[in-house]
Amino acid sequence: MKGKAICPRFLTANGPVLLCFLLLVVGLGCKHKTKDGVSRLRKISAFKVDRALLPQFVRGQLSTCDEQPESEVRTYPAFKSDKPLYGAIRFGGGYDQEDSGILYHFAVDESRGTGKGYDRLYFDLDRDLDLANDEPRAPLKRPPKGATLQNSQLKQQTCFNYLPVDFEPGSAGQRPLDIMPRLMIYGSGHANLSFVATEARKGRIRISGQRYDVFLGHNYMVGGQFDRPLTPLHLIAEDASSYSPSWWGSDRLMAIHKIGQTHYRFSATPSGDKLTVRPYDGDFGIFEIGAGGRDIQKTNVRGSLSSRDAAVAVGGKLKDGWPQPVQSCLIPVGDYLPRSLEIEYGPLRISISENYHSDGKPLDMAARPRVYSINIRKNDAYILDLSNEPEVMFALPTLNHRVKLGQELTVKAVLTDPELDIMIRDLRVMIDGYDSNGRRRPYPKLQSLDPQVVITGADGEKLADGVMPFG
């Protein structure tokens, strides 16, 4: 794959006409002045948000439990269980910033003895690395409706009494946020503790003549304050036919939404009592899918891009919450990575996203800097033409990982464009088929991207080979 920023004078014969038209639209249609809108938000329980949003607000920030104690902790309490669970959680950090945020340690005990069920949570609220001086949390007698998750694989699920977590220790006027810990133990023995922020904010706002209910809160990252770019913000249109986004990144405070003919940005106060919406007053460039010199008659794209402080839709008007495919579109100026893009490339359908793995570390973006390789500039067209040579990255095993004879080795690989740091998720080809009414129509058929893998020993002897699925 390859991406290029093309100056207008270097575009093909049809390019200058398209570029001039799009830039004219920018000048005439997207920058007219509109007043800022301000909405007062009220505090509500996170368990009483709109029913469709409840799973988003109660999923919580997850921490994996371990059977080994944390080496940093000076003192643990005297446990009743022979198999207590240990762990740590960082609140208020960046999801791609290693060791950021406020670190807390915890342990979970069985007060009635080993095998009787985990029912005591020790949480180092004062962060003195001594859990023995912290009052243990008992299970909630009556968890809020919606607090427990429906999962048939769970062997135990316990919601504990709330924790008053202070995200800015020593700050005047800063009120702690109540967080509900939820222990989940699966039949496989895997255990994790999720931390659910129990507060959310709700209000109503008018944008471009349309009324919206707005919900502000926390989900899989608990930041404490409500003004962080990744804070969840959901817009629920009063009129079902109005703008109702569901593209990846649209449910964040940092999302830029095009409503009517105007792009809008949102901001909130740290306490979440006020939400402000204002027209985007920056410049635009063009994002385009190109053929890369190949004989391809039709190229289209839809999805979304993310920068450090913004998320934008890629495509045309929304249909069922997603932008419709286009060959090119206007994008606010910035440096982006693909959150999720569906590309139509002749008869092929290609799905790509940012690569959220690291070499030897699955689902670990903090191990390396993120690459914002899609550079949108004023009066320029950035063309993504899929011409770079792809490479295989092994998320597992780690480098120099050793296994003994008879042990199982887990291997996970992803197909990437290392230059743009993009992950190629799947490939489909359009084939002819028939619908339930017997009418002929094209269908996408999944194509295999699985590589032939050969595993050798240190002496070069082939130990195994075969086709390995990407994952």
C-alpha positions as a Markdown table, in Angstrom:
| # | Residue | x | y | z |
|---|---|---|---|---|
| 1 | Met | 0.0 | 0.0 | 0.0 |
| 2 | Lys | 1.1 | 3.5 | -0.5 |
| 3 | Gly | -0.3 | 6.9 | 0.3 |
| 4 | Lys | 0.6 | 10.1 | -1.4 |
| 5 | Ala | -0.1 | 13.8 | -0.9 |
| 6 | Ile | -0.6 | 15.2 | -4.4 |
| 7 | Cys | -0.4 | 18.9 | -5.2 |
| 8 | Pro | -3.3 | 20.0 | -7.5 |
| 9 | Arg | -1.2 | 20.7 | -10.5 |
| 10 | Phe | 0.0 | 17.0 | -10.6 |
| 11 | Leu | -3.5 | 15.5 | -10.7 |
| 12 | Thr | -4.8 | 13.7 | -13.7 |
| 13 | Ala | -7.0 | 15.3 | -16.3 |
| 14 | Asn | -10.2 | 14.9 | -14.2 |
| 15 | Gly | -8.4 | 15.6 | -10.9 |
| 16 | Pro | -8.1 | 19.4 | -11.1 |
| 17 | Val | -11.8 | 19.7 | -11.9 |
| 18 | Leu | -12.7 | 17.5 | -8.9 |
| 19 | Leu | -10.3 | 19.3 | -6.6 |
| 20 | Cys | -11.5 | 22.8 | -7.6 |
| 21 | Phe | -15.1 | 21.7 | -7.1 |
| 22 | Leu | -14.4 | 20.2 | -3.7 |
| 23 | Leu | -12.5 | 23.3 | -2.5 |
| 24 | Leu | -15.3 | 25.5 | -3.8 |
| 25 | Val | -17.7 | 23.5 | -1.6 |
| 26 | Val | -15.4 | 24.1 | 1.3 |
| 27 | Gly | -15.4 | 27.8 | 0.7 |
| 28 | Leu | -19.1 | 28.1 | 0.1 |
| 29 | Gly | -20.8 | 25.4 | 2.1 |
| 30 | Cys | -18.8 | 24.3 | 5.1 |
| 31 | Lys | -17.5 | 27.5 | 6.7 |
| 32 | His | -20.6 | 29.7 | 7.0 |
| 33 | Lys | -20.9 | 31.1 | 10.5 |
| 34 | Thr | -23.1 | 29.3 | 13.0 |
| 35 | Lys | -23.6 | 30.2 | 16.7 |
| 36 | Asp | -22.1 | 27.9 | 19.3 |
| 37 | Gly | -24.5 | 25.8 | 21.2 |
| 38 | Val | -24.2 | 25.2 | 24.9 |
| 39 | Ser | -26.1 | 22.5 | 26.9 |
| 40 | Arg | -26.3 | 22.1 | 30.6 |
| 41 | Leu | -25.9 | 18.4 | 31.5 |
| 42 | Arg | -27.2 | 16.8 | 34.7 |
| 43 | Lys | -25.7 | 13.9 | 36.6 |
| 44 | Ile | -27.4 | 10.5 | 36.2 |
| 45 | Ser | -26.5 | 7.0 | 37.1 |
| 46 | Ala | -24.5 | 5.2 | 34.5 |
| 47 | Phe | -26.9 | 2.3 | 34.9 |
| 48 | Lys | -29.8 | 4.5 | 33.8 |
| 49 | Val | -28.6 | 5.7 | 30.4 |
| 50 | Asp | -30.6 | 5.0 | 27.3 |
| 51 | Arg | -31.1 | 1.3 | 27.1 |
| 52 | Ala | -29.3 | 0.9 | 23.8 |
| 53 | Leu | -26.2 | 2.6 | 25.3 |
| 54 | Leu | -26.1 | 0.6 | 28.6 |
| 55 | Pro | -23.6 | -2.0 | 27.4 |
| 56 | Gln | -21.2 | 0.8 | 26.5 |
| 57 | Phe | -21.4 | 2.6 | 29.8 |
| 58 | Val | -21.2 | -0.5 | 32.1 |
| 59 | Arg | -18.4 | -2.5 | 30.4 |
| 60 | Gly | -15.8 | -0.9 | 32.6 |
| 61 | Gln | -12.0 | -0.7 | 32.4 |
| 62 | Leu | -10.6 | -4.2 | 32.6 |
| 63 | Ser | -7.6 | -5.6 | 34.6 |
| 64 | Thr | -6.5 | -9.2 | 34.4 |
| 65 | Cys | -6.1 | -11.0 | 37.7 |
| 66 | Asp | -3.0 | -13.1 | 38.5 |
| 67 | Glu | -2.1 | -15.7 | 41.0 |
| 68 | Gln | 1.2 | -14.0 | 41.7 |
| 69 | Pro | 1.5 | -11.0 | 44.0 |
| 70 | Glu | 2.7 | -7.6 | 42.7 |
| 71 | Ser | 6.4 | -7.1 | 43.5 |
| 72 | Glu | 5.9 | -3.4 | 44.2 |
| 73 | Val | 3.4 | -3.9 | 47.0 |
| 74 | Arg | 5.0 | -3.8 | 50.5 |
| 75 | Thr | 2.3 | -5.5 | 52.5 |
| 76 | Tyr | -0.7 | -7.7 | 51.7 |
| 77 | Pro | -3.4 | -8.6 | 54.3 |
| 78 | Ala | -3.6 | -12.1 | 55.8 |
| 79 | Phe | -5.7 | -14.0 | 53.3 |
| 80 | Lys | -8.2 | -16.7 | 54.1 |
| 81 | Ser | -7.8 | -18.2 | 50.7 |
| 82 | Asp | -4.8 | -20.3 | 49.5 |
| 83 | Lys | -5.3 | -18.8 | 46.1 |
| 84 | Pro | -5.9 | -15.1 | 46.3 |
| 85 | Leu | -6.0 | -13.0 | 43.1 |
| 86 | Tyr | -3.7 | -10.1 | 42.5 |
| 87 | Gly | -3.6 | -7.2 | 40.0 |
| 88 | Ala | -3.2 | -3.5 | 39.3 |
| 89 | Ile | -5.1 | -0.9 | 37.3 |
| 90 | Arg | -4.1 | 2.6 | 35.9 |
| 91 | Phe | -6.9 | 5.2 | 35.8 |
| 92 | Gly | -6.7 | 8.4 | 33.7 |
| 93 | Gly | -4.0 | 7.2 | 31.4 |
| 94 | Gly | -3.7 | 7.2 | 27.6 |
| 95 | Tyr | -4.5 | 3.9 | 25.9 |
| 96 | Asp | -1.4 | 4.2 | 23.8 |
| 97 | Gln | 0.9 | 5.6 | 26.5 |
| 98 | Glu | 2.8 | 3.0 | 28.5 |
| 99 | Asp | 2.8 | 3.5 | 32.3 |
| 100 | Ser | 0.6 | 6.6 | 32.1 |
| 101 | Gly | -2.2 | 7.4 | 34.6 |
| 102 | Ile | -2.6 | 6.8 | 38.3 |
| 103 | Leu | -1.6 | 3.3 | 39.4 |
| 104 | Tyr | -3.6 | 1.3 | 42.0 |
| 105 | His | -3.0 | -2.2 | 43.3 |
| 106 | Phe | -5.6 | -4.7 | 44.5 |
| 107 | Ala | -6.2 | -8.2 | 45.7 |
| 108 | Val | -9.2 | -10.5 | 46.0 |
| 109 | Asp | -9.8 | -13.0 | 48.8 |
| 110 | Glu | -12.2 | -15.8 | 49.8 |
| 111 | Ser | -13.3 | -14.9 | 53.3 |
| 112 | Arg | -14.9 | -18.3 | 53.9 |
| 113 | Gly | -11.8 | -20.2 | 52.7 |
| 114 | Thr | -10.3 | -21.7 | 49.5 |
| 115 | Gly | -12.9 | -22.7 | 46.9 |
| 116 | Lys | -15.8 | -20.9 | 48.7 |
| 117 | Gly | -16.0 | -18.0 | 46.3 |
| 118 | Tyr | -14.1 | -14.7 | 46.0 |
| 119 | Asp | -16.0 | -12.1 | 48.2 |
| 120 | Arg | -13.5 | -9.6 | 49.6 |
| 121 | Leu | -11.7 | -6.9 | 47.6 |
| 122 | Tyr | -8.7 | -5.1 | 49.0 |
| 123 | Phe | -7.9 | -1.9 | 47.0 |
| 124 | Asp | -5.0 | 0.4 | 47.8 |
| 125 | Leu | -7.0 | 3.6 | 47.7 |
| 126 | Asp | -4.3 | 5.7 | 49.5 |
| 127 | Arg | -1.6 | 4.3 | 47.2 |
| 128 | Asp | 0.8 | 3.6 | 50.0 |
| 129 | Leu | 1.6 | 0.1 | 48.7 |
| 130 | Asp | 0.1 | -1.4 | 51.9 |
| 131 | Leu | -3.2 | -3.2 | 51.3 |
| 132 | Ala | -3.4 | -4.4 | 54.9 |
| 133 | Asn | -4.5 | -1.0 | 56.1 |
| 134 | Asp | -7.3 | -0.7 | 53.5 |
| 135 | Glu | -10.9 | -1.6 | 54.4 |
| 136 | Pro | -12.0 | -4.6 | 52.4 |
| 137 | Arg | -14.9 | -4.2 | 50.0 |
| 138 | Ala | -17.8 | -6.7 | 50.4 |
| 139 | Pro | -20.1 | -7.7 | 47.5 |
| 140 | Leu | -23.1 | -5.4 | 46.8 |
| 141 | Lys | -26.2 | -6.8 | 48.3 |
| 142 | Arg | -28.3 | -5.4 | 45.5 |
| 143 | Pro | -26.3 | -4.5 | 42.4 |
| 144 | Pro | -28.0 | -1.9 | 40.2 |
| 145 | Lys | -30.1 | -3.2 | 37.4 |
| 146 | Gly | -27.7 | -3.8 | 34.4 |
| 147 | Ala | -24.6 | -4.0 | 36.5 |
| 148 | Thr | -24.1 | -7.7 | 35.9 |
| 149 | Leu | -23.2 | -9.0 | 32.4 |
| 150 | Gln | -25.0 | -11.8 | 30.6 |
| 151 | Asn | -22.3 | -14.3 | 29.7 |
| 152 | Ser | -22.8 | -18.1 | 29.8 |
| 153 | Gln | -19.1 | -18.7 | 30.2 |
| 154 | Leu | -18.9 | -17.0 | 33.6 |
| 155 | Lys | -18.5 | -19.2 | 36.6 |
| 156 | Gln | -18.6 | -16.3 | 39.1 |
| 157 | Gln | -19.6 | -12.7 | 38.8 |
| 158 | Thr | -19.5 | -10.4 | 41.8 |
| 159 | Cys | -20.1 | -6.6 | 42.0 |
| 160 | Phe | -18.4 | -5.0 | 45.0 |
| 161 | Asn | -19.2 | -1.9 | 47.0 |
| 162 | Tyr | -18.2 | 1.3 | 45.3 |
| 163 | Leu | -14.7 | 2.8 | 45.5 |
| 164 | Pro | -14.3 | 6.7 | 45.8 |
| 165 | Val | -11.4 | 7.2 | 43.5 |
| 166 | Asp | -9.6 | 10.6 | 43.6 |
| 167 | Phe | -8.2 | 11.3 | 40.1 |
| 168 | Glu | -6.4 | 14.5 | 41.2 |
| 169 | Pro | -5.2 | 14.0 | 44.8 |
| 170 | Gly | -4.8 | 17.3 | 46.6 |
| 171 | Ser | -6.7 | 19.4 | 44.1 |
| 172 | Ala | -9.2 | 21.8 | 45.7 |
| 173 | Gly | -12.8 | 21.2 | 44.8 |
| 174 | Gln | -12.1 | 17.9 | 43.0 |
| 175 | Arg | -14.7 | 15.3 | 44.0 |
| 176 | Pro | -13.9 | 11.6 | 43.9 |
| 177 | Leu | -15.6 | 9.5 | 41.3 |
| 178 | Asp | -17.5 | 6.4 | 42.6 |
| 179 | Ile | -16.4 | 3.3 | 40.8 |
| 180 | Met | -18.0 | -0.2 | 41.0 |
| 181 | Pro | -15.5 | -3.1 | 40.8 |
| 182 | Arg | -16.9 | -6.2 | 39.1 |
| 183 | Leu | -15.1 | -9.6 | 39.4 |
| 184 | Met | -15.6 | -12.0 | 36.5 |
| 185 | Ile | -14.2 | -15.6 | 36.7 |
| 186 | Tyr | -14.7 | -17.8 | 33.6 |
| 187 | Gly | -15.0 | -21.6 | 33.5 |
| 188 | Ser | -11.5 | -21.7 | 32.1 |
| 189 | Gly | -10.2 | -20.2 | 35.3 |
| 190 | His | -9.3 | -16.9 | 33.7 |
| 191 | Ala | -10.3 | -14.0 | 36.0 |
| 192 | Asn | -10.5 | -10.2 | 35.5 |
| 193 | Leu | -11.7 | -7.2 | 37.5 |
| 194 | Ser | -13.5 | -4.5 | 35.6 |
| 195 | Phe | -14.0 | -1.0 | 37.1 |
| 196 | Val | -17.3 | 0.7 | 36.1 |
| 197 | Ala | -17.7 | 4.5 | 36.6 |
| 198 | Thr | -21.1 | 4.8 | 38.2 |
| 199 | Glu | -21.8 | 8.4 | 37.0 |
| 200 | Ala | -22.8 | 9.7 | 33.6 |
| 201 | Arg | -24.2 | 13.0 | 32.2 |
| 202 | Lys | -27.3 | 13.7 | 30.2 |
| 203 | Gly | -28.7 | 16.7 | 28.4 |
| 204 | Arg | -30.4 | 18.0 | 25.3 |
| 205 | Ile | -28.9 | 20.2 | 22.5 |
| 206 | Arg | -30.0 | 21.6 | 19.2 |
| 207 | Ile | -27.6 | 21.4 | 16.3 |
| 208 | Ser | -28.4 | 22.7 | 12.8 |
| 209 | Gly | -32.1 | 22.7 | 13.6 |
| 210 | Gln | -32.1 | 19.2 | 14.9 |
| 211 | Arg | -32.7 | 18.2 | 18.6 |
| 212 | Tyr | -30.4 | 15.6 | 20.2 |
| 213 | Asp | -30.3 | 13.8 | 23.6 |
| 214 | Val | -26.6 | 13.7 | 24.6 |
| 215 | Phe | -25.0 | 11.2 | 27.0 |
| 216 | Leu | -21.5 | 11.8 | 28.3 |
| 217 | Gly | -19.6 | 9.2 | 30.4 |
| 218 | His | -16.9 | 6.5 | 30.7 |
| 219 | Asn | -16.6 | 3.0 | 29.2 |
| 220 | Tyr | -13.5 | 0.9 | 28.8 |
| 221 | Met | -11.2 | 3.7 | 30.0 |
| 222 | Val | -12.0 | 5.5 | 33.2 |
| 223 | Gly | -10.4 | 9.0 | 33.1 |
| 224 | Gly | -12.2 | 10.8 | 35.9 |
| 225 | Gln | -12.7 | 14.0 | 34.1 |
| 226 | Phe | -15.3 | 14.4 | 31.4 |
| 227 | Asp | -13.3 | 16.7 | 29.0 |
| 228 | Arg | -10.8 | 14.1 | 27.7 |
| 229 | Pro | -10.8 | 13.6 | 23.9 |
| 230 | Leu | -11.7 | 9.9 | 24.2 |
| 231 | Thr | -14.6 | 10.5 | 26.6 |
| 232 | Pro | -17.7 | 8.7 | 25.2 |
| 233 | Leu | -20.3 | 11.1 | 23.8 |
| 234 | His | -23.4 | 9.7 | 22.2 |
| 235 | Leu | -25.9 | 11.8 | 20.1 |
| 236 | Ile | -29.4 | 10.4 | 20.0 |
| 237 | Ala | -31.5 | 12.2 | 17.4 |
| 238 | Glu | -35.1 | 13.1 | 18.4 |
| 239 | Asp | -36.1 | 12.6 | 14.8 |
| 240 | Ala | -35.2 | 9.1 | 13.6 |
| 241 | Ser | -34.5 | 10.5 | 10.1 |
| 242 | Ser | -31.9 | 13.0 | 11.4 |
| 243 | Tyr | -28.2 | 12.5 | 11.5 |
| 244 | Ser | -27.5 | 9.5 | 13.8 |
| 245 | Pro | -23.8 | 8.4 | 13.5 |
| 246 | Ser | -22.5 | 4.9 | 14.4 |
| 247 | Trp | -19.1 | 4.9 | 12.4 |
| 248 | Trp | -16.0 | 4.0 | 14.4 |
| 249 | Gly | -15.0 | 7.0 | 16.6 |
| 250 | Ser | -18.3 | 8.8 | 16.3 |
| 251 | Asp | -19.0 | 8.1 | 19.9 |
| 252 | Arg | -16.2 | 10.2 | 21.3 |
| 253 | Leu | -16.0 | 13.7 | 22.4 |
| 254 | Met | -13.2 | 14.4 | 19.9 |
| 255 | Ala | -15.4 | 13.3 | 16.9 |
| 256 | Ile | -16.0 | 15.9 | 14.2 |
| 257 | His | -19.6 | 15.5 | 12.9 |
| 258 | Lys | -21.0 | 16.9 | 9.6 |
| 259 | Ile | -24.6 | 17.8 | 10.4 |
| 260 | Gly | -26.4 | 19.6 | 7.5 |
| 261 | Gln | -23.8 | 21.5 | 5.6 |
| 262 | Thr | -21.5 | 22.2 | 8.6 |
| 263 | His | -18.8 | 20.3 | 10.4 |
| 264 | Tyr | -19.1 | 20.6 | 14.2 |
| 265 | Arg | -16.7 | 20.0 | 17.1 |
| 266 | Phe | -17.6 | 19.3 | 20.8 |
| 267 | Ser | -16.0 | 20.1 | 24.1 |
| 268 | Ala | -17.1 | 19.5 | 27.7 |
| 269 | Thr | -16.1 | 20.9 | 31.1 |
| 270 | Pro | -14.0 | 18.7 | 33.4 |
| 271 | Ser | -16.9 | 18.1 | 35.7 |
| 272 | Gly | -19.2 | 17.3 | 32.7 |
| 273 | Asp | -21.8 | 19.8 | 33.7 |
| 274 | Lys | -21.7 | 21.6 | 30.3 |
| 275 | Leu | -21.3 | 20.6 | 26.7 |
| 276 | Thr | -20.4 | 23.1 | 23.9 |
| 277 | Val | -20.8 | 22.5 | 20.2 |
| 278 | Arg | -19.2 | 24.9 | 17.7 |
| 279 | Pro | -18.6 | 24.9 | 14.0 |
| 280 | Tyr | -15.3 | 23.6 | 12.8 |
| 281 | Asp | -13.4 | 26.7 | 11.5 |
| 282 | Gly | -10.2 | 25.0 | 10.1 |
| 283 | Asp | -9.1 | 24.1 | 6.6 |
| 284 | Phe | -9.9 | 21.0 | 4.5 |
| 285 | Gly | -8.0 | 18.7 | 2.2 |
| 286 | Ile | -9.0 | 15.7 | 0.1 |
| 287 | Phe | -8.8 | 12.0 | 0.9 |
| 288 | Glu | -8.9 | 9.8 | -2.2 |
| 289 | Ile | -8.6 | 6.1 | -3.1 |
| 290 | Gly | -6.4 | 5.7 | -6.2 |
| 291 | Ala | -5.7 | 2.8 | -8.6 |
| 292 | Gly | -1.9 | 3.1 | -8.3 |
| 293 | Gly | -1.4 | 2.7 | -12.1 |
| 294 | Arg | -3.5 | -0.4 | -12.3 |
| 295 | Asp | -6.3 | -0.9 | -14.7 |
| 296 | Ile | -9.1 | -0.5 | -12.2 |
| 297 | Gln | -12.3 | 1.3 | -13.3 |
| 298 | Lys | -13.9 | 1.8 | -9.9 |
| 299 | Thr | -12.5 | 2.7 | -6.5 |
| 300 | Asn | -14.5 | 3.8 | -3.4 |
| 301 | Val | -14.0 | 4.1 | 0.3 |
| 302 | Arg | -16.0 | 4.5 | 3.5 |
| 303 | Gly | -15.2 | 4.4 | 7.2 |
| 304 | Ser | -13.3 | 6.7 | 9.5 |
| 305 | Leu | -9.9 | 8.2 | 10.4 |
| 306 | Ser | -8.5 | 9.3 | 13.8 |
| 307 | Ser | -5.8 | 11.8 | 14.8 |
| 308 | Arg | -4.5 | 12.5 | 18.3 |
| 309 | Asp | -7.4 | 14.8 | 19.0 |
| 310 | Ala | -10.1 | 14.2 | 16.3 |
| 311 | Ala | -12.1 | 11.5 | 14.6 |
| 312 | Val | -13.7 | 12.0 | 11.2 |
| 313 | Ala | -16.0 | 10.1 | 8.9 |
| 314 | Val | -14.8 | 9.1 | 5.4 |
| 315 | Gly | -17.4 | 8.9 | 2.8 |
| 316 | Gly | -20.7 | 10.5 | 1.7 |
| 317 | Lys | -24.0 | 10.9 | 3.5 |
| 318 | Leu | -24.9 | 8.5 | 6.3 |
| 319 | Lys | -27.0 | 5.4 | 5.8 |
| 320 | Asp | -27.8 | 3.3 | 8.9 |
| 321 | Gly | -25.2 | 5.4 | 10.7 |
| 322 | Trp | -22.3 | 4.8 | 8.3 |
| 323 | Pro | -21.0 | 7.0 | 5.5 |
| 324 | Gln | -21.8 | 5.9 | 2.0 |
| 325 | Pro | -18.8 | 4.9 | -0.3 |
| 326 | Val | -17.2 | 7.6 | -2.4 |
| 327 | Gln | -14.1 | 7.9 | -4.5 |
| 328 | Ser | -12.9 | 11.0 | -2.6 |
| 329 | Cys | -14.1 | 13.3 | 0.1 |
| 330 | Leu | -13.2 | 16.4 | 2.1 |
| 331 | Ile | -11.4 | 15.9 | 5.4 |
| 332 | Pro | -10.4 | 18.4 | 8.0 |
| 333 | Val | -6.7 | 19.1 | 7.9 |
| 334 | Gly | -4.6 | 16.9 | 10.2 |
| 335 | Asp | -2.4 | 13.8 | 10.5 |
| 336 | Tyr | -4.5 | 10.6 | 10.7 |
| 337 | Leu | -4.5 | 6.8 | 11.0 |
| 338 | Pro | -7.3 | 4.6 | 9.7 |
| 339 | Arg | -9.7 | 3.7 | 12.4 |
| 340 | Ser | -11.6 | 1.5 | 10.0 |
| 341 | Leu | -11.8 | 1.7 | 6.2 |
| 342 | Glu | -13.7 | -0.4 | 3.8 |
| 343 | Ile | -12.2 | -0.1 | 0.3 |
| 344 | Glu | -13.8 | -1.0 | -3.0 |
| 345 | Tyr | -11.1 | -1.8 | -5.5 |
| 346 | Gly | -12.7 | -3.0 | -8.7 |
| 347 | Pro | -14.1 | -6.5 | -7.8 |
| 348 | Leu | -12.3 | -6.6 | -4.5 |
| 349 | Arg | -13.4 | -5.4 | -1.1 |
| 350 | Ile | -10.5 | -4.7 | 1.3 |
| 351 | Ser | -10.9 | -3.9 | 5.0 |
| 352 | Ile | -8.0 | -2.1 | 6.8 |
| 353 | Ser | -7.5 | -0.4 | 10.1 |
| 354 | Glu | -4.7 | 0.9 | 12.3 |
| 355 | Asn | -2.3 | -1.9 | 13.4 |
| 356 | Tyr | -2.9 | -2.2 | 17.2 |
| 357 | His | -0.4 | -5.0 | 17.7 |
| 358 | Ser | 3.4 | -4.8 | 18.4 |
| 359 | Asp | 6.1 | -7.3 | 17.4 |
| 360 | Gly | 5.7 | -10.0 | 20.1 |
| 361 | Lys | 3.0 | -8.1 | 21.9 |
| 362 | Pro | -0.7 | -8.6 | 20.8 |
| 363 | Leu | -3.1 | -5.7 | 21.5 |
| 364 | Asp | -0.2 | -3.5 | 22.8 |
| 365 | Met | 0.1 | -0.1 | 21.1 |
| 366 | Ala | 2.0 | 1.3 | 24.0 |
| 367 | Ala | 5.1 | -0.7 | 23.1 |
| 368 | Arg | 5.8 | 1.6 | 20.1 |
| 369 | Pro | 4.8 | 5.0 | 18.8 |
| 370 | Arg | 1.7 | 5.2 | 16.7 |
| 371 | Val | 2.1 | 6.2 | 13.1 |
| 372 | Tyr | -0.2 | 9.0 | 11.8 |
| 373 | Ser | 0.7 | 8.4 | 8.1 |
| 374 | Ile | -2.4 | 9.9 | 6.4 |
| 375 | Asn | -1.4 | 13.5 | 6.1 |
| 376 | Ile | -4.3 | 15.8 | 5.0 |
| 377 | Arg | -3.2 | 19.2 | 3.9 |
| 378 | Lys | -5.0 | 22.3 | 2.7 |
| 379 | Asn | -5.4 | 22.4 | -1.1 |
| 380 | Asp | -3.8 | 19.0 | -1.4 |
| 381 | Ala | -5.2 | 15.5 | -2.2 |
| 382 | Tyr | -3.9 | 12.5 | -0.3 |
| 383 | Ile | -4.2 | 9.4 | -2.4 |
| 384 | Leu | -4.2 | 6.0 | -0.9 |
| 385 | Asp | -3.3 | 3.6 | -3.7 |
| 386 | Leu | -2.6 | 0.2 | -1.9 |
| 387 | Ser | 0.8 | -0.2 | -3.6 |
| 388 | Asn | 3.2 | -0.9 | -0.7 |
| 389 | Glu | 4.5 | -4.4 | -0.2 |
| 390 | Pro | 2.7 | -6.0 | 2.8 |
| 391 | Glu | 4.6 | -7.8 | 5.5 |
| 392 | Val | 3.7 | -10.4 | 8.2 |
| 393 | Met | 4.0 | -9.3 | 11.9 |
| 394 | Phe | 4.1 | -11.9 | 14.6 |
| 395 | Ala | 2.2 | -10.7 | 17.6 |
| 396 | Leu | 3.1 | -14.0 | 19.3 |
| 397 | Pro | 5.5 | -15.5 | 20.2 |
| 398 | Thr | 7.9 | -12.9 | 21.6 |
| 399 | Leu | 11.4 | -12.7 | 20.3 |
| 400 | Asn | 13.7 | -15.4 | 21.7 |
| 401 | His | 10.7 | -17.1 | 23.4 |
| 402 | Arg | 11.6 | -20.6 | 24.4 |
| 403 | Val | 9.4 | -23.7 | 24.7 |
| 404 | Lys | 10.2 | -27.1 | 26.1 |
| 405 | Leu | 9.5 | -30.4 | 24.3 |
| 406 | Gly | 5.8 | -31.1 | 24.6 |
| 407 | Gln | 4.7 | -27.6 | 25.4 |
| 408 | Glu | 2.2 | -25.7 | 23.3 |
| 409 | Leu | 3.5 | -22.7 | 21.3 |
| 410 | Thr | 0.9 | -20.0 | 20.5 |
| 411 | Val | 1.6 | -18.2 | 17.2 |
| 412 | Lys | -0.4 | -15.1 | 16.1 |
| 413 | Ala | 0.3 | -13.2 | 13.0 |
| 414 | Val | -1.2 | -10.1 | 11.3 |
| 415 | Leu | -0.8 | -8.8 | 7.7 |
| 416 | Thr | 0.5 | -5.3 | 7.7 |
| 417 | Asp | 1.7 | -2.4 | 5.6 |
| 418 | Pro | 4.8 | -1.4 | 7.7 |
| 419 | Glu | 5.2 | 1.9 | 5.9 |
| 420 | Leu | 1.8 | 3.2 | 6.8 |
| 421 | Asp | 1.4 | 1.0 | 10.0 |
| 422 | Ile | -1.9 | -0.4 | 8.6 |
| 423 | Met | -3.4 | -3.8 | 9.3 |
| 424 | Ile | -5.1 | -5.6 | 6.4 |
| 425 | Arg | -8.1 | -7.3 | 8.1 |
| 426 | Asp | -9.8 | -9.2 | 5.3 |
| 427 | Leu | -10.2 | -9.5 | 1.6 |
| 428 | Arg | -13.4 | -10.3 | -0.3 |
| 429 | Val | -14.2 | -10.7 | -4.0 |
| 430 | Met | -17.6 | -9.9 | -5.5 |
| 431 | Ile | -19.3 | -12.9 | -7.1 |
| 432 | Asp | -22.7 | -13.3 | -8.8 |
| 433 | Gly | -25.5 | -14.8 | -6.7 |
| 434 | Tyr | -29.2 | -14.7 | -6.2 |
| 435 | Asp | -31.4 | -13.3 | -3.4 |
| 436 | Ser | -34.4 | -14.9 | -1.7 |
| 437 | Asn | -36.6 | -13.7 | -4.5 |
| 438 | Gly | -34.5 | -15.3 | -7.2 |
| 439 | Arg | -33.1 | -11.9 | -8.4 |
| 440 | Arg | -29.5 | -11.9 | -9.5 |
| 441 | Arg | -27.2 | -9.7 | -7.3 |
| 442 | Pro | -23.5 | -9.6 | -6.4 |
| 443 | Tyr | -22.2 | -11.0 | -3.1 |
| 444 | Pro | -18.9 | -10.6 | -1.4 |
| 445 | Lys | -17.0 | -13.9 | -0.9 |
| 446 | Leu | -14.2 | -14.0 | 1.7 |
| 447 | Gln | -10.8 | -14.7 | 0.3 |
| 448 | Ser | -8.0 | -16.4 | 2.3 |
| 449 | Leu | -5.1 | -14.2 | 3.4 |
| 450 | Asp | -3.6 | -17.1 | 5.4 |
| 451 | Pro | 0.1 | -17.7 | 4.9 |
| 452 | Gln | 2.0 | -21.0 | 4.6 |
| 453 | Val | 4.2 | -21.1 | 7.7 |
| 454 | Val | 7.2 | -23.3 | 8.3 |
| 455 | Ile | 8.5 | -23.8 | 11.9 |
| 456 | Thr | 12.1 | -24.8 | 12.3 |
| 457 | Gly | 14.2 | -25.6 | 15.3 |
| 458 | Ala | 17.4 | -23.8 | 16.3 |
| 459 | Asp | 19.4 | -26.2 | 14.1 |
| 460 | Gly | 17.3 | -25.5 | 11.0 |
| 461 | Glu | 15.3 | -28.8 | 11.2 |
| 462 | Lys | 11.7 | -28.4 | 10.0 |
| 463 | Leu | 9.4 | -29.2 | 12.9 |
| 464 | Ala | 6.0 | -28.3 | 11.3 |
| 465 | Asp | 4.4 | -26.5 | 8.4 |
| 466 | Gly | 0.9 | -25.6 | 7.3 |
| 467 | Val | -1.5 | -22.8 | 6.7 |
| 468 | Met | -1.9 | -20.5 | 9.6 |
| 469 | Pro | -4.9 | -18.2 | 10.0 |
| 470 | Phe | -4.3 | -14.5 | 10.7 |
| 471 | Gly | -5.5 | -13.4 | 14.1 |
